[in-house]
């Protein structure tokens, strides 16, 4: 995570193409599930056109 807070036993991930999409989890499965949830929430809040979404 970009804020520098680290918890022992936790992994963190950020999506470079989606501002505000970062999360953490104790396992890869939890991390993946949390990231999917964060991305879904970011998509709900997105006000632009789908064509404006970043493509990697």
Backbone bond lengths (Angstrom), bond angles and torsions (degrees), N, CA, C in turn:
res aa  C-N    CA-C-N  psi(-1)  N-CA   C-N-CA  omega(-1)  CA-C   N-CA-C  phi
1 X - - - 1.443 - - 1.517 109.33 -
2 X 1.265 115.34 149.58 1.445 120.23 -176.21 1.527 112.98 -74.54
3 X 1.334 119.88 -17.07 1.457 120.78 -177.46 1.522 113.05 -80.76
4 X 1.327 118.53 -6.15 1.453 122.18 175.81 1.515 114.63 81.92
5 X 1.317 119.41 -2.44 1.461 121.17 178.00 1.521 108.57 -78.91
6 X 1.313 115.74 125.50 1.467 120.02 179.93 1.522 109.21 -126.76
7 X 1.309 116.07 140.29 1.449 121.67 176.89 1.519 107.87 -117.08
8 X 1.316 118.33 132.30 1.463 119.98 178.67 1.529 110.76 -58.54
9 X 1.316 116.11 134.75 1.453 120.89 178.22 1.518 114.67 84.35
10 X 1.314 117.79 2.10 1.454 121.54 179.13 1.515 110.50 -113.49
11 X 1.316 115.76 146.68 1.455 122.67 173.53 1.518 107.24 -109.26
12 X 1.323 116.36 153.55 1.456 119.54 177.22 1.519 109.30 -132.84
13 X 1.336 114.85 156.97 1.460 120.79 -179.49 1.526 108.83 -148.82
14 X 1.324 115.20 146.87 1.458 122.46 174.80 1.513 108.45 -128.96
15 X 1.314 116.21 147.89 1.456 121.31 174.65 1.517 107.65 -98.88
16 X 1.319 117.23 113.68 1.458 121.31 -176.28 1.525 112.36 -62.49
17 X 1.311 117.91 -31.35 1.455 121.14 -176.35 1.510 114.85 -86.56
18 X 1.339 117.44 -7.10 1.468 120.69 -177.55 1.525 108.54 -127.25
19 X 1.334 117.71 101.81 1.464 120.39 179.83 1.526 111.18 -56.57
20 X 1.311 116.33 133.86 1.459 121.71 178.20 1.512 114.66 86.41
21 X 1.322 117.87 -2.64 1.471 120.79 -178.31 1.528 109.10 -93.74
22 X 1.322 115.40 88.96 1.452 120.98 173.89 1.522 108.31 -145.42
23 X 1.335 115.11 150.06 1.451 120.32 -176.21 1.521 109.32 -158.57
24 X 1.315 116.02 -179.27 1.460 121.30 178.00 1.519 109.87 -145.71
25 X 1.327 114.95 165.01 1.455 120.84 178.61 1.512 110.49 -164.33
26 X 1.320 116.09 159.76 1.458 121.64 -178.83 1.528 111.70 -82.75
27 X 1.328 117.63 -23.71 1.468 122.17 178.51 1.517 108.95 -131.02
28 X 1.327 116.48 164.91 1.466 119.23 177.66 1.523 111.05 -63.20
29 X 1.321 117.54 -37.95 1.466 120.37 178.48 1.528 111.15 -63.66
30 X 1.329 116.69 -44.01 1.459 120.11 178.32 1.528 110.55 -65.28
31 X 1.316 116.37 -41.64 1.462 121.21 178.53 1.521 111.09 -60.93
32 X 1.327 117.11 -45.37 1.465 121.92 179.29 1.529 110.57 -62.57
33 X 1.319 116.97 -45.47 1.468 120.90 179.26 1.525 111.74 -62.95
34 X 1.335 116.16 -42.18 1.463 119.89 178.47 1.522 111.09 -64.23
35 X 1.337 117.12 -40.78 1.459 120.31 179.56 1.524 110.79 -65.96
36 X 1.323 117.82 -40.96 1.465 120.36 177.18 1.530 110.48 -59.74
37 X 1.332 116.05 -40.76 1.464 120.41 179.23 1.532 110.82 -65.55
38 X 1.336 116.90 -44.59 1.467 120.78 179.45 1.527 110.67 -62.23
39 X 1.333 117.30 -43.75 1.462 120.16 179.96 1.529 111.20 -64.46
40 X 1.325 116.89 -38.59 1.467 120.11 177.53 1.529 110.33 -63.66
41 X 1.334 116.98 -41.40 1.464 120.14 178.27 1.526 111.29 -65.86
42 X 1.322 117.29 -40.16 1.465 120.61 177.38 1.528 110.39 -62.67
43 X 1.319 116.69 -40.04 1.468 120.24 178.55 1.524 111.06 -64.70
44 X 1.343 117.31 -39.17 1.469 120.81 177.57 1.522 111.25 -60.64
45 X 1.323 116.72 -37.26 1.455 121.79 -176.99 1.523 113.13 -83.84
46 X 1.325 117.77 -14.51 1.454 122.07 -176.75 1.521 110.11 -64.59
47 X 1.320 116.53 127.09 1.462 121.56 -175.33 1.526 113.20 -100.45
48 X 1.315 117.69 -9.61 1.460 120.42 -175.39 1.517 112.88 -88.48
49 X 1.307 113.91 -172.51 1.454 122.25 177.67 1.533 109.48 -80.44
50 X 1.314 119.14 147.49 1.468 120.74 177.58 1.521 113.08 -55.40
51 X 1.331 116.34 -28.08 1.470 119.32 178.56 1.528 111.91 -68.71
52 X 1.338 116.91 -18.07 1.460 121.23 179.58 1.532 112.93 -84.08
53 X 1.336 117.59 -8.18 1.454 120.62 178.96 1.529 110.67 -66.70
54 X 1.323 117.58 142.57 1.466 119.73 179.87 1.530 111.11 -67.41
55 X 1.323 114.70 144.10 1.468 121.30 177.70 1.513 106.86 -121.79
56 X 1.333 115.33 132.68 1.466 117.59 178.42 1.490 111.41 -106.47
